[in-house]
């Protein structure tokens, strides 16, 4: 039985014309899909996903379907033993022209998926996982 810290996070995979919507904050030196930690007491993961995208990049999304979840067993920042459960959703962006960095978000980019596959961009482990699973094509 696992007895360490647990973090649950939710985020959307938004793709348009062979590009993936990503952002970067001050915590990591790689791009990641927008989203974030589920607040304690929340029971609706899709709603949490929508809220986090609004908070990070002012994005409005429509959830299409769930994608493969992923578990990371070590916090990439602190290296401490932590189960990080990442819940992913395929989503459509409804307000592309209104995107702008919020709070800790420093940058918003549309990265070419083929370039991600060729390791031309530093991306979060879950992006590579979703490519391997066929969720990002």
C-alpha positions, 0 to 999 in steps of 0.5 A: 500500500502506498503511504506517500504524498498524492497529487491529482492534476487535470489538463486538456490536450488541445491540438490544431493543425498539427500543433499542441497548445502548451504553456510554461511557468516559473517552476519548470524549464519545459513546456506542459499542457495547461492545467493543474492540481485538483483542489481538495473536495473537488469531485468533477475532474472535467470541471477542474480541468476547465477551471485550471485552463481558465486560471492559467491561460484564460482559456475556455474549453469544451471537453471531447473525451478522456485520454490515457491517465498517467502516474508519476512516482517522484515529484520532478521538482522536489525529487520527493516520493510523490504519486502524481496522478495526471488526468488528461482530456481531449478538448477543443479551445473555444476562445483562441483570441483571448488566450493570455498568461495568467498568474504564474504562467509566463508563456503560451505556445503552439508547438509543432507535434512533429517537432516534439516527436523529434525532441526539438522542444523540452516538454513534460513527461506526460506529453511524450507519454500521450504521444506514445499512447497515440493520444497526441498525433 
